[in-house]
Amino acid sequence: MLKLALTSLLFSIAATAAVKTEKITYKHGSEELEGFIAYDDAIAGKKPVVIIIHDWMGPSEYTEMRAQQLAEMGYFAFAADIYGKSLRPKNAEEAAKAAGSFRNGDRKLLRARAKAAVDQASKHAQADGKKVSAAGYCFGGTAVLEMARAGMPLKGVISFHGNLGSVNPKDAQKIKSKVLVLHGAIDPYVSAEELNGFMKEMNDAKVDYQFVSYSGAVHAFSQKGAGNDPKAGAAYNEVADKRSFIAMREFLKEVN
């Protein structure tokens, strides 16, 4: 009887831990992109979608980890590829060049690549294409704000330690989604001028936004790989990481 009970318990645990993951290739024009999907197969029906946009190093185990976390929360998570399969930076210098080409150069292409991820995710059998949100880290934080500024029909966007500047602040008038910005209070890569400009942009357009600033946190505060020295300008902050995750969780509950 004991053996049977233990077998039943193990089967029950396995049935509830049914997160499915898969890497897929999709396209934007002629460019091949590599996405990563995650969802809980034990949850019946279509699931709200969360697009995850990577940092300046491109798609990684980190974005896959975040996708699996969201899947465990009941979402259909899609870790997008903005760069394309042919572009995978090997160091900070290459990453700065790659991210800069989109952030400081072609934001139209940045928006289009993000839209390709939304379209790809929305057509999956497990995805509810009418409930799509986006979360991004560093470079990805910039990207999700651009998705909102492009007027994409999203439920919400969440920027983790992303840059806030806009090429055209009037684009904020197109924002349909709610916005959550999770920011390191002493992030040296976001100037006071940029921060104040963002606030003015959101307020002038009457956007439904929240801005949370975490004391002692700098750039990349949610990423353990960033190290632990705030003086470097980018560093992990465990408290800010945990608090920002809870903020994202509650925000997604609200918008969905």
NORLIN-V21206 format. One record per residue. N is the residue number from 0. NEAR is the number of other ideal C-beta (glycine too) atoms within 12 Angstrom. Layout:
n->[N:N]
near->[NEAR:NEAR]
This chain:
n->[0:1:2:3:4:5:6:7:8:9:10:11:12:13:14:15:16:17:18:19:20:21:22:23:24:25:26:27:28:29:30:31:32:33:34:35:36:37:38:39:40:41:42:43:44:45:46:47:48:49:50:51:52:53:54:55:56:57:58:59:60:61:62:63:64:65:66:67:68:69:70:71:72:73:74:75:76:77:78:79:80:81:82:83:84:85:86:87:88:89:90:91:92:93:94:95:96:97:98:99:100:101:102:103:104:105:106:107:108:109:110:111:112:113:114:115:116:117:118:119:120:121:122:123:124:125:126:127:128:129:130:131:132:133:134:135:136:137:138:139:140:141:142:143:144:145:146:147:148:149:150:151:152:153:154:155:156:157:158:159:160:161:162:163:164:165:166:167:168:169:170:171:172:173:174:175:176:177:178:179:180:181:182:183:184:185:186:187:188:189:190:191:192:193:194:195:196:197:198:199:200:201:202:203:204:205:206:207:208:209:210:211:212:213:214:215:216:217:218:219:220:221:222:223:224:225:226:227:228:229:230:231:232:233:234:235:236:237:238:239:240:241:242:243:244:245:246:247:248:249:250:251:252:253:254:255]
near->[7:8:9:10:11:12:13:14:14:14:14:14:13:14:15:16:17:22:30:24:27:24:21:24:19:31:20:28:13:9:20:19:36:33:40:39:42:38:36:28:24:20:23:11:16:23:38:35:44:49:52:49:53:50:43:44:33:37:39:29:20:31:44:28:27:39:41:29:28:39:36:27:30:31:42:46:44:50:46:48:41:50:38:30:21:14:26:21:25:12:13:21:13:18:27:20:22:32:37:21:23:34:36:18:14:18:29:17:23:37:33:27:41:45:33:33:51:42:26:31:44:31:21:28:16:31:31:25:24:16:29:44:48:54:56:46:47:45:45:48:47:43:47:49:51:44:46:48:38:33:21:32:24:42:34:42:49:48:48:49:45:48:41:39:29:31:24:18:25:15:26:33:20:24:32:24:37:27:42:41:41:45:41:42:25:25:38:22:29:33:14:14:12:24:26:17:22:34:26:21:32:32:18:18:25:13:32:22:31:25:27:28:25:31:17:19:35:33:38:42:43:45:37:17:22:33:18:19:14:25:12:17:22:34:29:28:34:19:18:34:31:18:26:38:29:20:29:39:27:21:33:34:20:19:29:27]
